[in-house]
Amino acid sequence: MRIERVSVEPLDLPLREPFEIALGTQHAAENVAVFVETENCVVGVGDCNPDPHVTGETREAALATARAAGDLVEGESVADYRTLVSRIRRTFPGMVSATFALETAILDAYCRERELPLSELLGGAPGAVQTDLTIGICEPDEAGRRAARAVTEGFSALKVKVGTDVHRDVERVVAVADEAPGATLTVDANQGWTPKESARFVDRLGERGVTIDLVEQPVPADDVAGLARTRDRLPVPVAADESLFSPADAVRLVREEAADVFTVKLGKSGVLGAADIAGIARAANVDLMVGCMLESAVGIRTSAHVVSGFGGFSHVDLDGNQLLETDVVERDRGPEIPVTGPGHGVDPASVQ
């Protein structure tokens, strides 16, 4: 049951097409894979997608951190996963992607030792999860084309990236609505607007007859007061994403009444941190959304196990690997994410 060795490798995955959001454009997922091998020769695997614009980490920094963190846990029992995760988080504050990848590998190894699905460790039976699909920043014609393709692939919920010029953003969302008239629509501004711009965007969409279910992170992450003002002004729910990394952030957002929805991303909080955030949200009557970075099936299915294990997520945005040209496992295009075991269900050998 003790951890025999930890190994860390870069994991490069090309994207299906360039992915642009208000914070920048990505052409490939430059990920980090972490492997934890126990003395029983059981291997667990985790991955992460460090993004300097969101988590503040470069891939090089995440690789170095994961290797140093691995040295801390070698020789320790995977059964002490809570203590190990707490130790690496305290030792490497702010290196959230790197510690998430190692945490996932530890939990995966623990569950594989017991032939247990990760969701059951978290409190729920495994069951398939349905995700939306994200349409990045692009011209309206292209956004409409991507929306039409998503509909043919079975997606009934779409998230549209916004946060640039309000007029351009409105035209993009209208184009998506025209091509996917029955789809549930949400938008994600990735900190790109002010409270006034957020209100103008929603007003103009309403004038065009388009209804959205959610506006995610409309203002800068550190402007919690602005997020609260935006929530007061908008007639649709407002979600906190980049403003929410830790349970302490969740407490602040509740106290300042700044969000209707908490976007939980394991690449920010980790698995056990996500459990704490979910508990705070439920106690404060705040809805939950689960999101992702550009992780492979390893990270995405880990998040899907969190959804099955915890329950209560109103919005599921786990499409990161849908945006990849190639993944670590074969998969069909579509909204269903399989949730199987042991662990998160992805064979570590497929990642190596």
VOTIMI-730608 format. One record per atom (N, C-alpha, C): residue number from 1; z, x, y. Coordinates in steps of 0.2 Angstrom, whole numbers. Layout:
<senus>
(NUM (Z X Y))
...
</senus>
This chain:
<senus>
(1 (0 4 -6))
(1 (0 0 0))
(1 (0 4 6))
(2 (1 11 6))
(2 (1 15 12))
(2 (-6 17 14))
(3 (-7 18 20))
(3 (-13 20 23))
(3 (-15 27 21))
(4 (-20 28 17))
(4 (-22 35 15))
(4 (-26 39 20))
(5 (-30 35 23))
(5 (-34 38 29))
(5 (-38 33 33))
(6 (-39 35 39))
(6 (-43 31 44))
(6 (-49 35 46))
(7 (-54 32 46))
(7 (-61 35 48))
(7 (-64 31 54))
(8 (-67 34 58))
(8 (-70 30 64))
(8 (-77 33 65))
(9 (-82 28 66))
(9 (-89 30 67))
(9 (-92 26 72))
(10 (-97 28 76))
(10 (-101 24 80))
(10 (-105 19 76))
(11 (-107 14 79))
(11 (-111 8 75))
(11 (-116 6 81))
(12 (-122 8 80))
(12 (-127 6 85))
(12 (-131 0 82))
(13 (-132 -5 86))
(13 (-135 -11 83))
(13 (-140 -14 89))
(14 (-147 -14 88))
(14 (-151 -16 93))
(14 (-151 -23 94))
(15 (-152 -26 101))
(15 (-152 -33 102))
(15 (-159 -36 101))
(16 (-158 -42 100))
(16 (-165 -46 99))
(16 (-169 -46 106))
(17 (-166 -46 111))
(17 (-169 -46 118))
(17 (-164 -44 123))
(18 (-165 -41 129))
(18 (-160 -38 133))
(18 (-156 -44 135))
(19 (-149 -42 136))
(19 (-144 -48 137))
(19 (-141 -46 144))
(20 (-143 -50 149))
(20 (-141 -49 156))
(20 (-135 -55 158))
(21 (-130 -52 161))
(21 (-125 -56 164))
(21 (-124 -54 171))
(22 (-119 -57 174))
(22 (-118 -55 181))
(22 (-115 -48 182))
(23 (-112 -45 177))
(23 (-109 -39 177))
(23 (-114 -33 175))
(24 (-120 -35 172))
(24 (-125 -30 170))
(24 (-129 -32 164))
(25 (-133 -28 162))
(25 (-138 -29 157))
(25 (-137 -24 151))
(26 (-137 -27 145))
(26 (-136 -23 139))
(26 (-143 -23 135))
(27 (-145 -18 132))
(27 (-151 -17 128))
(27 (-149 -16 120))
(28 (-143 -14 119))
(28 (-141 -13 112))
(28 (-133 -13 112))
(29 (-130 -15 106))
(29 (-123 -15 105))
(29 (-121 -8 103))
(30 (-118 -5 107))
(30 (-115 2 106))
(30 (-108 1 104))
(31 (-107 0 97))
(31 (-100 -2 94))
(31 (-97 4 91))
(32 (-91 2 89))
(32 (-86 7 85))
(32 (-84 4 79))
(33 (-85 7 73))
(33 (-82 4 67))
(33 (-76 9 65))
(34 (-71 5 62))
(34 (-65 9 60))
(34 (-64 6 53))
(35 (-62 11 48))
(35 (-61 10 41))
(35 (-54 12 40))
(36 (-50 8 36))
(36 (-43 10 34))
(36 (-43 10 26))
(37 (-42 15 23))
(37 (-42 16 16))
(37 (-34 16 14))
(38 (-32 12 9))
(38 (-25 13 6))
(38 (-25 17 0))
(39 (-19 19 -2))
(39 (-18 23 -8))
(39 (-21 20 -14))
(40 (-22 13 -14))
(40 (-25 10 -20))
(40 (-32 10 -19))
(41 (-35 13 -15))
(41 (-42 14 -14))
(41 (-45 7 -11))
(42 (-41 3 -8))
(42 (-44 -3 -5))
(42 (-46 -1 3))
(43 (-51 -4 5))
(43 (-54 -2 11))
(43 (-54 -8 16))
(44 (-52 -8 22))
(44 (-53 -13 27))
(44 (-57 -10 32))
(45 (-61 -15 36))
(45 (-65 -12 41))
(45 (-64 -17 47))
(46 (-65 -14 53))
(46 (-65 -17 59))
(46 (-70 -15 64))
(47 (-72 -18 69))
(47 (-77 -16 74))
(47 (-75 -18 81))
(48 (-78 -15 86))
(48 (-77 -18 93))
(48 (-84 -16 97))
(49 (-84 -19 102))
(49 (-90 -18 107))
(49 (-87 -16 114))
(50 (-85 -10 115))
(50 (-82 -8 121))
(50 (-87 -9 127))
(51 (-85 -12 133))
(51 (-89 -13 138))
(51 (-85 -11 145))
(52 (-88 -6 148))
(52 (-84 -3 154))
(52 (-83 -9 159))
(53 (-88 -13 160))
(53 (-87 -19 165))
(53 (-82 -24 163))
(54 (-80 -24 157))
(54 (-75 -30 155))
(54 (-69 -26 153))
(55 (-69 -22 148))
(55 (-63 -19 146))
(55 (-61 -12 149))
(56 (-66 -9 153))
(56 (-65 -3 156))
(56 (-66 3 151))
(57 (-68 2 145))
(57 (-69 7 140))
(57 (-76 9 139))
(58 (-78 16 139))
(58 (-84 18 136))
(58 (-84 18 129))
(59 (-89 19 126))
(59 (-89 20 118))
(59 (-86 26 117))
(60 (-87 32 120))
(60 (-84 38 119))
(60 (-77 38 119))
(61 (-74 34 124))
(61 (-67 34 125))
(61 (-64 30 119))
(62 (-68 24 117))
(62 (-65 20 112))
(62 (-65 24 105))
(63 (-70 28 104))
(63 (-70 32 98))
(63 (-64 37 98))
(64 (-63 40 103))
(64 (-58 45 104))
(64 (-51 42 103))
(65 (-50 36 106))
(65 (-44 32 105))
(65 (-43 30 98))
(66 (-48 27 95))
(66 (-47 24 88))
(66 (-45 30 83))
(67 (-48 36 85))
(67 (-46 42 80))
(67 (-39 44 81))
(68 (-37 44 88))
(68 (-30 46 89))
(68 (-25 41 86))
(69 (-27 34 87))
(69 (-23 29 85))
(69 (-22 29 77))
(70 (-28 31 74))
(70 (-28 31 67))
(70 (-23 37 64))
(71 (-22 42 68))
(71 (-17 47 66))
(71 (-10 44 66))
(72 (-9 40 70))
(72 (-2 37 71))
(72 (-1 32 65))
(73 (-6 29 61))
(73 (-4 25 56))
(73 (-5 27 49))
(74 (-8 33 49))
(74 (-9 36 42))
(74 (-2 38 39))
(75 (-2 36 33))
(75 (5 37 29))
(75 (9 31 29))
(76 (8 26 34))
(76 (12 20 35))
(76 (9 14 30))
(77 (14 10 29))
(77 (12 4 24))
(77 (8 -1 28))
(78 (3 -4 25))
(78 (-1 -9 29))
(78 (3 -16 29))
(79 (8 -16 25))
(79 (13 -22 25))
(79 (17 -22 32))
(80 (17 -17 35))
(80 (21 -16 42))
(80 (16 -17 47))
(81 (11 -22 46))
(81 (5 -22 51))
(81 (7 -24 58))
(82 (12 -28 59))
(82 (15 -30 65))
(82 (18 -24 69))
(83 (22 -20 66))
(83 (24 -14 69))
(83 (19 -9 71))
(84 (14 -9 66))
(84 (9 -4 68))
(84 (5 -6 74))
(85 (3 -12 74))
(85 (-1 -15 79))
(85 (3 -14 86))
(86 (9 -16 86))
(86 (13 -15 92))
(86 (13 -8 94))
(87 (14 -3 89))
(87 (14 4 91))
(87 (8 6 94))
(88 (2 5 91))
(88 (-4 7 94))
(88 (-6 4 101))
(89 (-4 -2 102))
(89 (-5 -5 108))
(89 (-1 -2 114))
(90 (6 -1 112))
(90 (10 3 117))
(90 (8 10 118))
(91 (5 13 113))
(91 (3 20 114))
(91 (-3 21 118))
(92 (-7 16 117))
(92 (-14 17 121))
(92 (-15 10 125))
(93 (-11 9 130))
(93 (-12 3 134))
(93 (-19 3 138))
(94 (-22 -2 138))
(94 (-28 -3 141))
(94 (-34 -2 137))
(95 (-33 2 131))
(95 (-39 3 127))
(95 (-39 -3 122))
(96 (-41 -8 124))
(96 (-40 -14 120))
(96 (-45 -15 115))
(97 (-52 -13 116))
(97 (-57 -13 111))
(97 (-55 -9 105))
(98 (-53 -2 107))
(98 (-52 2 101))
(98 (-46 0 97))
(99 (-41 -2 100))
(99 (-35 -4 96))
(99 (-37 -11 92))
(100 (-41 -15 95))
(100 (-43 -21 91))
(100 (-47 -19 85))
(101 (-51 -14 85))
(101 (-55 -12 79))
(101 (-50 -10 74))
(102 (-45 -6 76))
(102 (-41 -3 71))
(102 (-36 -8 68))
(103 (-34 -13 73))
(103 (-30 -19 70))
(103 (-33 -23 65))
(104 (-40 -24 67))
(104 (-44 -28 62))
(104 (-44 -25 55))
(105 (-45 -18 55))
(105 (-46 -14 49))
(105 (-39 -14 45))
(106 (-34 -14 48))
(106 (-27 -14 45))
(106 (-26 -21 42))
(107 (-27 -26 46))
(107 (-26 -33 43))
(107 (-31 -35 37))
(108 (-37 -32 38))
(108 (-42 -33 33))
(108 (-40 -30 26))
(109 (-37 -23 27))
(109 (-35 -20 21))
(109 (-29 -23 18))
(110 (-24 -26 22))
(110 (-18 -29 20))
(110 (-20 -36 16))
(111 (-25 -39 18))
(111 (-27 -46 15))
(111 (-31 -44 9))
(112 (-35 -39 9))
(112 (-39 -37 3))
(112 (-34 -34 -3))
(113 (-29 -31 -1))
(113 (-24 -29 -6))
(113 (-21 -35 -10))
(114 (-21 -41 -6))
(114 (-18 -47 -9))
(114 (-23 -52 -11))
(115 (-30 -50 -10))
(115 (-35 -55 -11))
(115 (-34 -62 -7))
(116 (-33 -61 -1))
(116 (-31 -66 3))
(116 (-36 -67 9))
(117 (-39 -73 11))
(117 (-43 -73 17))
(117 (-38 -72 23))
(118 (-41 -69 28))
(118 (-37 -68 34))
(118 (-34 -74 37))
(119 (-38 -80 37))
(119 (-36 -86 40))
(119 (-30 -89 37))
(120 (-29 -87 30))
(120 (-23 -90 27))
(120 (-17 -86 29))
(121 (-18 -79 31))
(121 (-12 -75 34))
(121 (-10 -78 40))
(122 (-15 -81 44))
(122 (-14 -84 51))
(122 (-12 -91 51))
(123 (-12 -94 45))
(123 (-9 -101 44))
(123 (-14 -106 43))
(124 (-20 -105 41))
(124 (-25 -110 39))
(124 (-29 -109 34))
(125 (-32 -114 30))
(125 (-37 -112 25))
(125 (-44 -110 28))
(126 (-47 -106 25))
(126 (-54 -104 27))
(126 (-59 -110 27))
(127 (-63 -111 33))
(127 (-68 -116 33))
(127 (-73 -114 38))
(128 (-79 -116 37))
(128 (-85 -114 41))
(128 (-83 -116 49))
(129 (-85 -112 53))
(129 (-85 -113 61))
(129 (-91 -114 64))
(130 (-92 -118 68))
(130 (-98 -120 72))
(130 (-98 -116 79))
(131 (-103 -112 81))
(131 (-103 -109 87))
(131 (-108 -112 92))
(132 (-107 -110 98))
(132 (-113 -112 103))
(132 (-118 -106 103))
(133 (-123 -105 107))
(133 (-127 -100 108))
(133 (-128 -98 116))
(134 (-127 -92 117))
(134 (-128 -90 125))
(134 (-135 -88 127))
(135 (-136 -91 133))
(135 (-143 -89 136))
(135 (-141 -85 142))
(136 (-144 -79 142))
(136 (-142 -74 147))
(136 (-146 -75 153))
(137 (-144 -71 159))
(137 (-148 -72 165))
(137 (-155 -70 164))
(138 (-159 -75 166))
(138 (-167 -74 166))
(138 (-170 -79 170))
(139 (-177 -79 171))
(139 (-180 -84 175))
(139 (-180 -91 171))
(140 (-180 -96 175))
(140 (-180 -103 172))
(140 (-184 -104 166))
(141 (-191 -102 167))
(141 (-195 -103 161))
(141 (-193 -100 155))
(142 (-191 -94 155))
(142 (-188 -90 150))
(142 (-182 -93 147))
(143 (-177 -96 151))
(143 (-171 -99 149))
(143 (-173 -105 145))
(144 (-178 -109 148))
(144 (-180 -115 144))
(144 (-183 -113 138))
(145 (-187 -108 137))
(145 (-190 -106 131))
(145 (-184 -104 126))
(146 (-179 -101 128))
(146 (-174 -99 124))
(146 (-170 -105 121))
(147 (-169 -110 126))
(147 (-165 -116 124))
(147 (-169 -120 119))
(148 (-176 -120 120))
(148 (-180 -124 115))
(148 (-179 -121 108))
(149 (-179 -114 108))
(149 (-179 -111 102))
(149 (-172 -112 99))
(150 (-167 -112 103))
(150 (-160 -113 100))
(150 (-159 -120 97))
(151 (-162 -125 100))
(151 (-162 -132 97))
(151 (-166 -132 90))
(152 (-171 -128 90))
(152 (-175 -128 83))
(152 (-171 -125 78))
(153 (-166 -120 80))
(153 (-162 -117 75))
(153 (-156 -120 74))
(154 (-155 -126 77))
(154 (-149 -130 75))
(154 (-143 -130 80))
(155 (-144 -127 85))
(155 (-138 -126 90))
(155 (-138 -133 94))
(156 (-132 -135 95))
(156 (-131 -141 99))
(156 (-126 -140 105))
(157 (-124 -134 106))
(157 (-120 -132 111))
(157 (-123 -125 114))
(158 (-124 -125 120))
(158 (-127 -119 124))
(158 (-122 -117 129))
(159 (-122 -110 130))
(159 (-118 -108 136))
(159 (-123 -104 140))
(160 (-124 -105 147))
(160 (-129 -102 151))
(160 (-125 -97 156))
(161 (-127 -91 156))
(161 (-125 -86 160))
(161 (-127 -87 167))
(162 (-122 -87 172))
(162 (-124 -88 179))
(162 (-120 -83 183))
(163 (-119 -84 189))
(163 (-115 -79 193))
(163 (-119 -75 198))
(164 (-125 -77 199))
(164 (-129 -73 204))
(164 (-130 -77 210))
(165 (-136 -78 212))
(165 (-138 -83 218))
(165 (-137 -90 215))
(166 (-134 -94 219))
(166 (-132 -101 217))
(166 (-139 -105 215))
(167 (-144 -104 220))
(167 (-150 -108 219))
(167 (-153 -106 212))
(168 (-154 -99 211))
(168 (-157 -97 204))
(168 (-153 -99 199))
(169 (-146 -99 199))
(169 (-142 -101 194))
(169 (-143 -109 192))
(170 (-144 -113 197))
(170 (-145 -120 196))
(170 (-151 -121 193))
(171 (-157 -118 195))
(171 (-163 -119 192))
(171 (-163 -116 185))
(172 (-159 -111 183))
(172 (-159 -109 176))
(172 (-156 -114 172))
(173 (-150 -117 174))
(173 (-147 -122 170))
(173 (-151 -128 169))
(174 (-154 -130 175))
(174 (-158 -136 174))
(174 (-164 -135 169))
(175 (-167 -129 169))
(175 (-172 -128 164))
(175 (-169 -129 157))
(176 (-163 -126 156))
(176 (-160 -127 149))
(176 (-159 -134 148))
(177 (-156 -138 152))
(177 (-155 -145 151))
(177 (-161 -149 149))
(178 (-167 -147 153))
(178 (-173 -150 152))
(178 (-176 -149 144))
(179 (-175 -143 142))
(179 (-177 -141 135))
(179 (-172 -143 130))
(180 (-166 -144 131))
(180 (-161 -146 126))
(180 (-157 -152 129))
(181 (-160 -158 130))
(181 (-157 -164 133))
(181 (-151 -166 129))
(182 (-150 -165 123))
(182 (-144 -168 119))
(182 (-139 -162 118))
(183 (-140 -157 121))
(183 (-135 -151 120))
(183 (-129 -152 125))
(184 (-123 -149 122))
(184 (-117 -148 127))
(184 (-118 -142 130))
(185 (-117 -142 137))
(185 (-119 -136 141))
(185 (-112 -134 144))
(186 (-111 -127 144))
(186 (-106 -124 148))
(186 (-109 -118 152))
(187 (-106 -116 157))
(187 (-109 -110 161))
(187 (-103 -105 161))
(188 (-105 -98 162))
(188 (-101 -93 163))
(188 (-103 -88 168))
(189 (-99 -88 174))
(189 (-101 -84 180))
(189 (-99 -77 179))
(190 (-95 -75 174))
(190 (-93 -68 174))
(190 (-91 -65 181))
(191 (-87 -69 184))
(191 (-83 -66 191))
(191 (-88 -66 196))
(192 (-94 -69 196))
(192 (-99 -68 201))
(192 (-99 -72 207))
(193 (-95 -77 208))
(193 (-95 -82 213))
(193 (-88 -81 217))
(194 (-88 -85 223))
(194 (-82 -87 227))
(194 (-81 -94 225))
(195 (-75 -96 227))
(195 (-73 -103 226))
(195 (-78 -108 229))
(196 (-80 -106 235))
(196 (-85 -111 238))
(196 (-92 -111 235))
(197 (-94 -105 232))
(197 (-101 -105 229))
(197 (-100 -109 222))
(198 (-94 -108 219))
(198 (-93 -112 213))
(198 (-94 -119 214))
(199 (-91 -122 219))
(199 (-91 -129 221))
(199 (-98 -131 223))
(200 (-102 -127 227))
(200 (-109 -128 228))
(200 (-113 -129 222))
(201 (-112 -124 217))
(201 (-116 -124 211))
(201 (-115 -131 207))
(202 (-109 -133 207))
(202 (-107 -139 203))
(202 (-110 -145 206))
(203 (-110 -145 213))
(203 (-112 -151 217))
(203 (-120 -151 216))
(204 (-123 -145 217))
(204 (-131 -146 216))
(204 (-133 -147 209))
(205 (-129 -145 204))
(205 (-131 -147 197))
(205 (-130 -155 197))
(206 (-125 -158 200))
(206 (-124 -165 199))
(206 (-130 -169 203))
(207 (-132 -166 208))
(207 (-138 -169 212))
(207 (-144 -169 208))
(208 (-144 -164 203))
(208 (-150 -164 199))
(208 (-149 -168 192))
(209 (-144 -171 192))
(209 (-142 -175 186))
(209 (-140 -171 180))
(210 (-137 -165 181))
(210 (-135 -161 175))
(210 (-128 -161 174))
(211 (-125 -162 169))
(211 (-118 -162 167))
(211 (-116 -156 163))
(212 (-111 -153 165))
(212 (-108 -147 161))
(212 (-101 -148 159))
(213 (-99 -145 154))
(213 (-92 -147 151))
(213 (-87 -141 154))
(214 (-89 -136 156))
(214 (-85 -130 158))
(214 (-88 -125 162))
(215 (-84 -122 167))
(215 (-86 -117 171))
(215 (-81 -111 169))
(216 (-84 -105 166))
(216 (-80 -100 164))
(216 (-80 -94 169))
(217 (-74 -92 171))
(217 (-72 -86 175))
(217 (-77 -86 181))
(218 (-76 -91 186))
(218 (-81 -91 192))
(218 (-80 -86 197))
(219 (-73 -83 197))
(219 (-72 -79 203))
(219 (-69 -72 200))
(220 (-68 -67 204))
(220 (-66 -60 201))
(220 (-59 -61 197))
(221 (-59 -57 192))
(221 (-53 -57 188))
(221 (-46 -56 191))
(222 (-46 -52 196))
(222 (-39 -51 200))
(222 (-38 -56 205))
(223 (-42 -61 206))
(223 (-41 -66 211))
(223 (-39 -73 208))
(224 (-33 -72 205))
(224 (-30 -78 202))
(224 (-29 -84 207))
(225 (-27 -82 213))
(225 (-26 -88 218))
(225 (-33 -91 219))
(226 (-38 -87 219))
(226 (-45 -90 220))
(226 (-47 -94 214))
(227 (-45 -92 208))
(227 (-46 -96 202))
(227 (-43 -103 202))
(228 (-37 -103 205))
(228 (-33 -109 206))
(228 (-36 -113 211))
(229 (-39 -111 216))
(229 (-42 -115 221))
(229 (-48 -118 219))
(230 (-52 -114 215))
(230 (-58 -116 211))
(230 (-56 -122 207))
(231 (-51 -121 203))
(231 (-49 -126 198))
(231 (-48 -133 202))
(232 (-44 -132 208))
(232 (-43 -138 212))
(232 (-49 -142 214))
(233 (-54 -138 216))
(233 (-60 -140 219))
(233 (-65 -143 214))
(234 (-65 -141 208))
(234 (-71 -143 204))
(234 (-69 -149 200))
(235 (-74 -153 199))
(235 (-73 -159 195))
(235 (-74 -158 187))
(236 (-75 -151 185))
(236 (-75 -150 178))
(236 (-70 -144 176))
(237 (-68 -144 170))
(237 (-63 -139 168))
(237 (-65 -132 170))
(238 (-60 -128 172))
(238 (-61 -120 173))
(238 (-58 -116 168))
(239 (-61 -111 165))
(239 (-59 -107 160))
(239 (-57 -100 163))
(240 (-52 -97 161))
(240 (-50 -90 163))
(240 (-52 -85 157))
(241 (-57 -80 158))
(241 (-59 -76 153))
(241 (-56 -69 155))
(242 (-60 -65 160))
(242 (-58 -59 162))
(242 (-51 -58 165))
(243 (-49 -64 168))
(243 (-42 -64 170))
(243 (-37 -64 165))
(244 (-39 -65 159))
(244 (-34 -66 153))
(244 (-35 -60 148))
(245 (-30 -55 147))
(245 (-31 -50 142))
(245 (-24 -51 138))
(246 (-19 -53 140))
(246 (-12 -52 137))
(246 (-8 -59 137))
(247 (-3 -59 133))
(247 (1 -65 134))
(247 (4 -65 141))
(248 (6 -59 144))
(248 (9 -59 151))
(248 (4 -62 156))
(249 (-3 -61 155))
(249 (-8 -64 159))
(249 (-8 -72 158))
(250 (-7 -74 152))
(250 (-7 -81 151))
(250 (-1 -85 154))
(251 (5 -81 154))
(251 (11 -84 157))
(251 (9 -85 165))
(252 (6 -80 168))
(252 (5 -80 175))
(252 (0 -85 177))
(253 (-5 -86 173))
(253 (-10 -91 174))
(253 (-7 -98 173))
(254 (-3 -99 169))
(254 (1 -106 168))
(254 (5 -107 174))
(255 (9 -102 176))
(255 (13 -103 182))
(255 (9 -104 189))
(256 (3 -101 189))
(256 (-1 -102 195))
(256 (-6 -108 195))
(257 (-5 -112 189))
(257 (-10 -117 187))
(257 (-17 -116 189))
(258 (-19 -110 186))
(258 (-26 -107 188))
(258 (-31 -109 183))
(259 (-30 -112 178))
(259 (-35 -113 173))
(259 (-34 -119 168))
(260 (-39 -123 167))
(260 (-38 -128 162))
(260 (-39 -126 155))
(261 (-42 -120 154))
(261 (-44 -117 147))
(261 (-43 -110 147))
(262 (-40 -107 142))
(262 (-39 -100 141))
(262 (-45 -98 136))
(263 (-49 -93 138))
(263 (-54 -90 134))
(263 (-51 -84 130))
(264 (-49 -85 124))
(264 (-46 -79 120))
(264 (-52 -75 117))
(265 (-52 -69 118))
(265 (-56 -64 115))
(265 (-52 -58 111))
(266 (-54 -57 105))
(266 (-50 -52 101))
(266 (-51 -45 104))
(267 (-57 -44 107))
(267 (-59 -38 110))
(267 (-54 -36 116))
(268 (-51 -41 119))
(268 (-46 -40 124))
(268 (-39 -40 121))
(269 (-37 -45 117))
(269 (-30 -46 115))
(269 (-28 -44 109))
(270 (-33 -43 104))
(270 (-32 -42 97))
(270 (-30 -48 94))
(271 (-29 -48 87))
(271 (-28 -54 83))
(271 (-21 -57 84))
(272 (-16 -52 84))
(272 (-9 -54 85))
(272 (-8 -56 92))
(273 (-11 -53 97))
(273 (-10 -55 104))
(273 (-13 -62 105))
(274 (-19 -63 102))
(274 (-22 -70 102))
(274 (-17 -75 100))
(275 (-13 -74 95))
(275 (-9 -79 92))
(275 (-3 -81 97))
(276 (-1 -75 101))
(276 (4 -77 106))
(276 (1 -81 112))
(277 (-5 -79 114))
(277 (-9 -83 119))
(277 (-10 -90 117))
(278 (-12 -91 111))
(278 (-13 -98 109))
(278 (-6 -102 109))
(279 (-1 -99 107))
(279 (6 -102 108))
(279 (8 -104 115))
(280 (6 -100 120))
(280 (8 -101 127))
(280 (3 -107 129))
(281 (-3 -107 127))
(281 (-8 -112 129))
(281 (-5 -119 127))
(282 (-3 -119 120))
(282 (-1 -125 117))
(282 (5 -128 121))
(283 (10 -124 122))
(283 (16 -126 125))
(283 (14 -128 133))
(284 (9 -125 136))
(284 (8 -127 143))
(284 (2 -133 143))
(285 (0 -135 138))
(285 (-5 -140 137))
(285 (-12 -138 141))
(286 (-13 -131 139))
(286 (-20 -128 141))
(286 (-24 -128 135))
(287 (-31 -130 136))
(287 (-35 -130 131))
(287 (-37 -122 129))
(288 (-40 -122 123))
(288 (-42 -115 121))
(288 (-49 -114 119))
(289 (-52 -109 121))
(289 (-59 -107 119))
(289 (-58 -100 116))
(290 (-63 -99 111))
(290 (-63 -92 108))
(290 (-70 -89 110))
(291 (-70 -83 112))
(291 (-76 -80 114))
(291 (-76 -73 111))
(292 (-82 -69 113))
(292 (-83 -63 109))
(292 (-86 -58 114))
(293 (-87 -52 111))
(293 (-91 -47 114))
(293 (-98 -47 110))
(294 (-101 -41 110))
(294 (-107 -40 106))
(294 (-105 -37 99))
(295 (-100 -40 96))
(295 (-98 -37 89))
(295 (-103 -39 84))
(296 (-102 -35 78))
(296 (-106 -37 72))
(296 (-103 -42 69))
(297 (-105 -44 63))
(297 (-102 -49 59))
(297 (-95 -48 58))
(298 (-93 -42 57))
(298 (-86 -40 56))
(298 (-81 -43 61))
(299 (-83 -42 68))
(299 (-79 -44 73))
(299 (-79 -52 74))
(300 (-86 -54 73))
(300 (-87 -61 74))
(300 (-83 -65 68))
(301 (-83 -63 62))
(301 (-80 -67 57))
(301 (-73 -66 57))
(302 (-70 -61 60))
(302 (-63 -60 61))
(302 (-61 -65 66))
(303 (-65 -66 71))
(303 (-63 -72 76))
(303 (-64 -78 73))
(304 (-69 -80 69))
(304 (-69 -86 66))
(304 (-63 -87 61))
(305 (-61 -82 58))
(305 (-54 -83 54))
(305 (-49 -85 58))
(306 (-48 -82 65))
(306 (-43 -84 69))
(306 (-44 -92 71))
(307 (-50 -94 72))
(307 (-51 -101 73))
(307 (-49 -106 67))
(308 (-50 -104 61))
(308 (-48 -108 56))
(308 (-41 -107 54))
(309 (-38 -101 56))
(309 (-31 -100 55))
(309 (-26 -103 60))
(310 (-28 -103 66))
(310 (-24 -106 71))
(310 (-25 -113 72))
(311 (-32 -115 72))
(311 (-34 -122 74))
(311 (-33 -123 82))
(312 (-36 -129 84))
(312 (-35 -131 91))
(312 (-39 -128 96))
(313 (-45 -125 94))
(313 (-50 -122 99))
(313 (-55 -128 101))
(314 (-55 -129 107))
(314 (-60 -134 110))
(314 (-67 -132 110))
(315 (-67 -125 112))
(315 (-74 -122 113))
(315 (-74 -116 108))
(316 (-80 -115 105))
(316 (-81 -109 101))
(316 (-87 -106 103))
(317 (-87 -100 106))
(317 (-92 -96 108))
(317 (-92 -89 104))
(318 (-94 -89 98))
(318 (-94 -83 94))
(318 (-101 -82 91))
(319 (-106 -80 96))
(319 (-113 -79 95))
(319 (-115 -72 96))
(320 (-110 -67 97))
(320 (-112 -61 98))
(320 (-117 -58 93))
(321 (-116 -59 87))
(321 (-121 -56 82))
(321 (-127 -60 81))
(322 (-127 -66 84))
(322 (-133 -70 84))
(322 (-138 -66 89))
(323 (-136 -62 94))
(323 (-140 -59 99))
(323 (-142 -52 97))
(324 (-140 -50 90))
(324 (-143 -44 88))
(324 (-149 -44 84))
(325 (-153 -39 84))
(325 (-159 -39 81))
(325 (-158 -38 73))
(326 (-153 -34 72))
(326 (-151 -32 65))
(326 (-143 -32 65))
(327 (-140 -35 60))
(327 (-133 -35 59))
(327 (-131 -31 53))
(328 (-124 -31 51))
(328 (-122 -27 46))
(328 (-123 -31 39))
(329 (-124 -37 40))
(329 (-125 -42 34))
(329 (-131 -46 35))
(330 (-134 -48 30))
(330 (-140 -53 31))
(330 (-137 -60 33))
(331 (-140 -63 37))
(331 (-138 -70 39))
(331 (-144 -74 41))
(332 (-143 -81 41))
(332 (-148 -85 43))
(332 (-146 -87 51))
(333 (-151 -88 55))
(333 (-150 -91 61))
(333 (-147 -98 61))
(334 (-143 -99 66))
(334 (-140 -105 66))
(334 (-132 -105 68))
(335 (-129 -111 69))
(335 (-123 -111 72))
(335 (-117 -110 68))
(336 (-118 -110 61))
(336 (-113 -110 56))
(336 (-111 -103 55))
(337 (-104 -101 55))
(337 (-101 -95 54))
(337 (-97 -96 47))
(338 (-99 -92 42))
(338 (-95 -93 36))
(338 (-88 -90 37))
(339 (-83 -93 34))
(339 (-76 -90 34))
(339 (-74 -90 27))
(340 (-74 -84 24))
(340 (-73 -82 17))
(340 (-68 -76 17))
(341 (-65 -75 11))
(341 (-61 -69 10))
(341 (-64 -65 4))
(342 (-60 -60 2))
(342 (-54 -58 5))
(342 (-55 -55 12))
(343 (-49 -54 16))
(343 (-49 -52 23))
(343 (-54 -56 27))
(344 (-58 -53 31))
(344 (-63 -57 35))
(344 (-69 -58 31))
(345 (-70 -56 25))
(345 (-76 -58 21))
(345 (-82 -53 21))
(346 (-82 -48 26))
(346 (-88 -44 26))
(346 (-86 -38 22))
(347 (-90 -36 17))
(347 (-89 -30 13))
(347 (-89 -24 17))
(348 (-84 -20 17))
(348 (-84 -14 21))
(348 (-90 -9 19))
(349 (-92 -9 13))
(349 (-98 -5 11))
(349 (-104 -7 15))
(350 (-105 -13 18))
(350 (-111 -15 21))
(350 (-111 -12 28))
(351 (-105 -9 31))
(351 (-105 -6 37))
(351 (-106 1 37))
(352 (-105 4 32))
(352 (-105 12 31))
(352 (-112 14 31))
</senus>
